[in-house]
Amino acid sequence: MVIIRRPCRNLRQDKDVARNWPENVERAARENNERKTKDMSVRLKAEREAAATRRNLLTQDAIERTGITEEMIGELVTRFYGRVREDALLGPVFAIVQNWDEHLAKLRDFWSSVVLMSGRYHGSPMRAHMPLSLIGDHFDRWLDLFELTAREVCPPPAAALFIDKARRIADSFEMASATIAGRIAAPRHLLRS
């Protein structure tokens, strides 16, 4: 028979442990939380850096494939919204814009963020457009003018990217408008020819 002896602790040690128990538990919990927070901070920082690297690679790839530049975005936005302002259907919708220089700068930032992932746009386009009571005809006309302008201003690969993004935006806005009006709408612009 084997007898295992445990180290003998004296009563005094047990009382010290018991007396300091709440402080020890609290300190251990605090240290554990600090370690977790530090680990999360390090992990979050690494994830952000990895995301920024991926975004930069995607942006560089888009630029190389399409030739899109900030100047091209500026020309597209300026020419397109010039047409929109003169359009019989869309002009009245955009007549609410008070300062066109400011609005065009915001739109350049928006499109830069969409196609080049610049992150310059910090707005809420859906919220801004929902009170306008837009219907399918508005989205169709918006896309007609946008696609025409993109094909005039941009080389074919750039125009294709802009048009794809614009169709997705039109579908999102149209589906959101329908939902607010209590209807259901399916995407219909993405596969448009």
VOBA-1610 file (N, C-alpha, C; in pm, whole numbers, padded with zeros to 5 digits, always signed):
BEGIN
Met+00083-00117+00000Met+00000+00000+00000Met+00088+00124+00000Val+00054+00218-00090Val+00131+00341-00102Val+00054+00452-00034Ile+00121+00523+00046Ile+00058+00636+00114Ile+00114+00764+00053Ile+00026+00847+00008Ile+00067+00976-00049Ile+00047+01080+00059Arg+00151+01147+00087Arg+00143+01250+00190Arg+00128+01387+00124Arg+00041+01459+00171Arg+00023+01596+00123Arg+00101+01690+00212Pro+00150+01795+00153Pro+00221+01891+00237Pro+00126+01945+00342Cys+00173+01958+00456Cys+00092+02004+00567Cys+00097+02156+00574Arg-00018+02216+00576Arg-00026+02360+00592Arg-00072+02386+00733Asn-00021+02488+00787Asn-00064+02514+00924Asn-00187+02603+00925Leu-00251+02610+01032Leu-00374+02684+01048Leu-00356+02833+01019Arg-00241+02884+01053Arg-00212+03026+01032Arg-00214+03060+00882Gln-00152+02974+00798Gln-00154+02998+00654Gln-00296+02996+00600Asp-00377+02904+00645Asp-00515+02895+00600Asp-00592+03022+00635Lys-00569+03075+00754Lys-00638+03197+00795Lys-00594+03316+00709Asp-00463+03325+00674Asp-00413+03433+00589Asp-00476+03427+00451Val-00486+03305+00397Val-00546+03287+00265Val-00692+03327+00270Ala-00762+03283+00372Ala-00904+03315+00385Ala-00926+03465+00401Arg-00842+03529+00481Arg-00858+03672+00506Arg-00831+03753+00378Asn-00734+03712+00298Asn-00698+03785+00176Asn-00774+03738+00053Trp-00862+03644+00070Trp-00934+03583-00043Trp-01002+03686-00133Pro-01084+03777-00081Pro-01151+03873-00172Pro-01052+03957-00250Glu-00946+04001-00186Glu-00847+04083-00257Glu-00774+04003-00363Asn-00740+03879-00329Asn-00669+03793-00423Asn-00755+03765-00547Val-00881+03734-00523Val-00972+03705-00635Val-00990+03829-00721Glu-01010+03942-00656Glu-01028+04067-00730Glu-00904+04102-00813Arg-00786+04088-00752Arg-00661+04117-00823Arg-00642+04023-00941Ala-00670+03894-00920Ala-00657+03796-01029Ala-00754+03828-01142Ala-00877+03865-01108Ala-00975+03900-01211Ala-00932+04024-01287Arg-00882+04124-01215Arg-00837+04248-01279Arg-00720+04220-01374Glu-00623+04142-01326Glu-00508+04107-01410Glu-00552+04029-01533Asn-00647+03939-01515Asn-00699+03861-01627Asn-00767+03952-01729Asn-00849+04046-01681Asn-00917+04140-01771Asn-00817+04229-01843Glu-00715+04275-01773Glu-00612+04358-01837Glu-00540+04280-01945Arg-00509+04153-01918Arg-00442+04069-02017Arg-00532+04049-02139Lys-00662+04022-02114Lys-00755+04003-02225Lys-00769+04130-02308Thr-00780+04244-02240Thr-00793+04372-02310Thr-00670+04399-02395Lys-00552+04373-02338Lys-00429+04393-02413Lys-00424+04299-02532Asp-00462+04171-02511Asp-00465+04075-02621Asp-00562+04119-02730Met-00681+04169-02688Met-00779+04216-02786Met-00727+04337-02861Ser-00660+04428-02792Ser-00604+04547-02857Ser-00500+04508-02961Val-00413+04417-02923Val-00310+04372-03015Val-00374+04303-03136Arg-00473+04217-03108Arg-00542+04145-03216Arg-00619+04242-03306Leu-00690+04337-03244Leu-00765+04435-03322Leu-00673+04520-03409Lys-00561+04562-03353Lys-00464+04641-03430Lys-00412+04560-03548Ala-00382+04434-03525Ala-00333+04348-03633Ala-00439+04328-03740Glu-00566+04311-03697Glu-00674+04294-03794Glu-00695+04421-03876Arg-00686+04536-03810Arg-00700+04663-03884Arg-00588+04682-03985Glu-00466+04648-03943Glu-00353+04662-04034Glu-00367+04566-04152Ala-00413+04444-04125Ala-00433+04346-04232Ala-00543+04394-04327Ala-00650+04451-04271Ala-00759+04503-04355Ala-00710+04619-04440Ala-00630+04706-04383Ala-00576+04820-04459Ala-00485+04771-04572Thr-00407+04668-04544Thr-00320+04611-04647Thr-00403+04552-04760Arg-00508+04475-04723Arg-00597+04417-04826Arg-00664+04526-04908Arg-00713+04632-04839Arg-00780+04742-04909Arg-00683+04809-05006Asn-00560+04833-04962Asn-00460+04896-05050Asn-00431+04810-05172Leu-00423+04678-05152Leu-00400+04588-05265Leu-00518+04589-05361Leu-00639+04588-05307Leu-00758+04593-05393Leu-00766+04724-05469Thr-00733+04833-05401Thr-00735+04964-05466Thr-00631+04970-05578Gln-00512+04924-05548Gln-00406+04925-05649Gln-00445+04839-05769Asp-00506+04724-05741Asp-00552+04636-05848Asp-00659+04706-05933Ala-00753+04773-05867Ala-00859+04844-05942Ala-00800+04954-06029Ile-00703+05026-05974Ile-00639+05134-06051Ile-00565+05076-06171Glu-00491+04968-06149Glu-00415+04908-06259Glu-00507+04849-06366Arg-00616+04785-06324Arg-00708+04723-06421Arg-00791+04825-06497Thr-00827+04936-06432Thr-00925+05027-06491Thr-00868+05163-06530Gly-00759+05204-06469Gly-00704+05337-06496Gly-00780+05449-06427Ile-00865+05415-06331Ile-00943+05519-06261Ile-00848+05605-06177Thr-00872+05735-06188Thr-00797+05833-06108Thr-00898+05925-06040Glu-00849+06002-05946Glu-00935+06101-05881Glu-00984+06204-05983Glu-00899+06237-06080Glu-00938+06333-06184Glu-01053+06277-06268Met-01044+06148-06300Met-01150+06084-06378Met-01281+06086-06300Ile-01273+06057-06170Ile-01393+06060-06085Ile-01453+06200-06086Gly-01368+06302-06074Gly-01416+06440-06075Gly-01486+06476-06204Glu-01427+06435-06315Glu-01487+06464-06447Glu-01621+06392-06463Leu-01626+06266-06423Leu-01750+06189-06433Leu-01860+06252-06348Val-01830+06285-06225Val-01929+06343-06134Val-01978+06478-06187Thr-01887+06563-06230Thr-01925+06696-06278Thr-02012+06687-06403Arg-01970+06606-06498Arg-02046+06595-06622Arg-02182+06528-06600Phe-02183+06422-06520Phe-02307+06349-06494Phe-02410+06439-06423Tyr-02369+06506-06316Tyr-02466+06586-06243Tyr-02504+06713-06318Gly-02422+06755-06415Gly-02464+06862-06505Gly-02583+06815-06587Arg-02578+06691-06635Arg-02690+06634-06711Arg-02812+06614-06621Val-02788+06566-06501Val-02899+06542-06408Val-02975+06672-06381Arg-02904+06779-06360Arg-02967+06907-06328Arg-03053+06959-06443Glu-03017+06922-06567Glu-03093+06967-06684Glu-03203+06869-06724Asp-03206+06751-06664Asp-03301+06647-06702Asp-03443+06680-06654Ala-03541+06654-06739Ala-03681+06686-06706Ala-03732+06605-06587Leu-03690+06480-06574Leu-03738+06395-06464Leu-03654+06415-06337Leu-03522+06416-06351Leu-03434+06422-06234Leu-03404+06563-06186Gly-03406+06660-06275Gly-03375+06798-06237Gly-03456+06847-06118Pro-03588+06829-06122Pro-03669+06876-06008Pro-03633+06805-05876Val-03593+06680-05882Val-03555+06607-05760Val-03431+06671-05699Phe-03336+06708-05783Phe-03210+06763-05734Phe-03215+06915-05716Ala-03330+06975-05743Ala-03344+07121-05724Ala-03332+07160-05577Ile-03342+07065-05486Ile-03332+07096-05343Ile-03187+07125-05300Val-03092+07090-05385Val-02951+07112-05350Val-02926+07263-05349Gln-02879+07312-05234Gln-02855+07455-05216Gln-02718+07498-05270Asn-02616+07417-05241Asn-02479+07453-05277Asn-02419+07340-05363Trp-02417+07361-05494Trp-02372+07255-05584Trp-02223+07227-05573Asp-02142+07328-05546Asp-01998+07303-05530Asp-01973+07208-05412Glu-02041+07233-05302Glu-02028+07147-05184Glu-02082+07007-05213His-02196+07001-05281His-02257+06873-05313His-02169+06790-05407Leu-02112+06855-05508Leu-02024+06784-05600Leu-01898+06733-05530Ala-01844+06811-05437Ala-01727+06764-05359Ala-01765+06640-05279Lys-01883+06640-05220Lys-01929+06525-05143Lys-01948+06403-05235Leu-02000+06425-05355Leu-02020+06316-05451Leu-01887+06261-05502Arg-01788+06349-05522Arg-01655+06300-05561Arg-01597+06212-05451Asp-01613+06256-05325Asp-01567+06174-05213Asp-01640+06040-05208Phe-01771+06043-05234Phe-01850+05921-05233Phe-01798+05823-05338Trp-01784+05869-05462Trp-01741+05779-05568Trp-01596+05734-05550Ser-01512+05819-05493Ser-01375+05778-05461Ser-01378+05664-05358Ser-01465+05677-05260Ser-01478+05572-05159Ser-01534+05443-05219Val-01626+05456-05312Val-01689+05339-05372Val-01592+05263-05463Val-01525+05334-05553Val-01442+05262-05652Val-01295+05250-05614Leu-01244+05344-05533Leu-01103+05338-05495Leu-01084+05307-05346Met-01195+05290-05275Met-01192+05259-05132Met-01108+05360-05053Ser-01119+05487-05091Ser-01039+05591-05025Ser-01087+05620-04883Gly-01213+05592-04856Gly-01266+05617-04722Gly-01291+05764-04694Arg-01294+05846-04798Arg-01313+05990-04777Arg-01458+06027-04747Tyr-01551+05947-04795Tyr-01693+05980-04775Tyr-01739+05929-04640His-01803+06016-04564His-01851+05980-04431His-01997+06022-04416Gly-02077+05992-04514Gly-02217+06033-04507Gly-02309+05915-04497Ser-02435+05943-04514Ser-02540+05842-04507Ser-02631+05862-04629Pro-02588+05812-04745Pro-02662+05843-04868Pro-02805+05790-04867Met-02827+05675-04807Met-02962+05619-04805Met-03055+05713-04728Arg-03012+05758-04614Arg-03094+05847-04532Arg-03124+05977-04606Ala-03027+06028-04680Ala-03047+06154-04752Ala-03148+06140-04865His-03156+06022-04926His-03243+06004-05042His-03383+05952-05009Met-03402+05894-04894Met-03532+05835-04862Met-03647+05936-04861Pro-03628+06057-04811Pro-03742+06151-04811Pro-03783+06199-04951Leu-03708+06165-05053Leu-03734+06218-05188Leu-03845+06145-05263Ser-03899+06039-05209Ser-04007+05962-05274Ser-03971+05921-05416Leu-03855+05860-05430Leu-03809+05817-05561Leu-03881+05689-05602Ile-03905+05676-05733Ile-03971+05557-05787Ile-03882+05496-05896Gly-03925+05385-05949Gly-03846+05313-06050Gly-03801+05398-06167Asp-03887+05486-06215Asp-03851+05571-06329Asp-03730+05660-06297His-03725+05710-06174His-03611+05792-06133His-03481+05713-06140Phe-03484+05590-06087Phe-03362+05507-06087Phe-03321+05470-06228Asp-03420+05439-06313Asp-03389+05405-06451Asp-03323+05521-06524Arg-03379+05640-06508Arg-03325+05758-06575Arg-03187+05793-06521Trp-03171+05783-06387Trp-03042+05809-06323Trp-02936+05717-06383Leu-02970+05589-06397Leu-02875+05494-06454Leu-02848+05521-06602Asp-02954+05556-06677Asp-02933+05588-06820Asp-02830+05698-06835Leu-02847+05806-06761Leu-02755+05920-06770Leu-02616+05884-06717Phe-02612+05808-06607Phe-02484+05772-06550Phe-02404+05683-06645Glu-02471+05582-06700Glu-02402+05490-06790Glu-02353+05562-06916Leu-02435+05649-06969Leu-02395+05728-07086Leu-02270+05811-07054Thr-02271+05878-06941Thr-02159+05964-06902Thr-02034+05882-06872Ala-02051+05770-06801Ala-01935+05685-06769Ala-01869+05635-06897Arg-01949+05598-06996Arg-01891+05548-07122Arg-01821+05659-07200Glu-01866+05782-07184Glu-01801+05895-07252Glu-01671+05936-07183Val-01671+05935-07051Val-01558+05989-06974Val-01448+05886-06951Cys-01486+05760-06936Cys-01393+05659-06888Cys-01356+05557-06995Pro-01235+05499-06984Pro-01202+05386-07070Pro-01294+05269-07033Pro-01315+05174-07124Pro-01411+05066-07100Pro-01398+04993-06966Pro-01277+04955-06920Pro-01273+04885-06791Pro-01319+04972-06674Ala-01286+05101-06679Ala-01330+05193-06573Ala-01480+05215-06580Ala-01531+05235-06700Ala-01675+05254-06717Ala-01751+05132-06665Ala-01700+05012-06695Ala-01767+04890-06648Ala-01772+04884-06496Leu-01666+04923-06429Leu-01664+04921-06283Leu-01762+05025-06227Phe-01758+05146-06279Phe-01850+05249-06233Phe-01996+05206-06254Ile-02024+05151-06371Ile-02161+05110-06403Ile-02208+04997-06312Asp-02122+04901-06286Asp-02158+04792-06195Asp-02193+04849-06057Lys-02110+04937-06005Lys-02135+04996-05873Lys-02264+05078-05875Ala-02286+05156-05981Ala-02406+05239-05990Ala-02532+05153-05994Arg-02528+05043-06066Arg-02645+04953-06071Arg-02674+04894-05934Arg-02571+04857-05863Arg-02591+04802-05728Arg-02649+04909-05634Ile-02600+05030-05648Ile-02651+05140-05566Ile-02798+05165-05600Ala-02830+05169-05728Ala-02969+05192-05769Ala-03059+05082-05714Asp-03015+04957-05722Asp-03095+04847-05667Asp-03116+04864-05517Ser-03010+04898-05445Ser-03022+04917-05300Ser-03120+05028-05266Phe-03105+05140-05332Phe-03194+05253-05305Phe-03338+05220-05341Glu-03356+05156-05456Glu-03492+05125-05499Glu-03558+05025-05405Met-03484+04924-05360Met-03541+04827-05267Met-03572+04893-05132Ala-03486+04982-05087Ala-03511+05051-04960Ala-03633+05142-04971Ser-03644+05213-05083Ser-03760+05300-05104Ser-03889+05220-05104Ala-03887+05105-05170Ala-04005+05019-05174Ala-04040+04970-05034Thr-03942+04930-04959Thr-03965+04880-04824Thr-04030+04987-04737Ile-03981+05108-04745Ile-04037+05219-04667Ile-04182+05244-04708Ala-04212+05225-04836Ala-04348+05245-04886Ala-04436+05123-04862Gly-04382+05019-04798Gly-04462+04900-04768Gly-04470+04800-04882Arg-04378+04811-04977Arg-04376+04718-05090Arg-04249+04636-05085Ile-04245+04533-05165Ile-04125+04452-05180Ile-04075+04469-05321Ala-03948+04498-05336Ala-03888+04514-05469Ala-03765+04426-05478Ala-03750+04362-05591Ala-03631+04279-05617Ala-03529+04361-05694Pro-03402+04325-05684Pro-03302+04397-05764Pro-03331+04376-05912Arg-03326+04483-05988Arg-03356+04469-06131Arg-03256+04537-06221His-03161+04608-06162His-03066+04683-06246His-02934+04610-06271Leu-02897+04522-06181Leu-02765+04458-06191Leu-02747+04385-06323Leu-02852+04320-06370Leu-02839+04242-06494Leu-02885+04319-06617Arg-02907+04445-06602Arg-02953+04532-06711Arg-02849+04531-06824Ser-02897+04536-06946Ser-02802+04532-07060Ser-02781+04670-07117
//
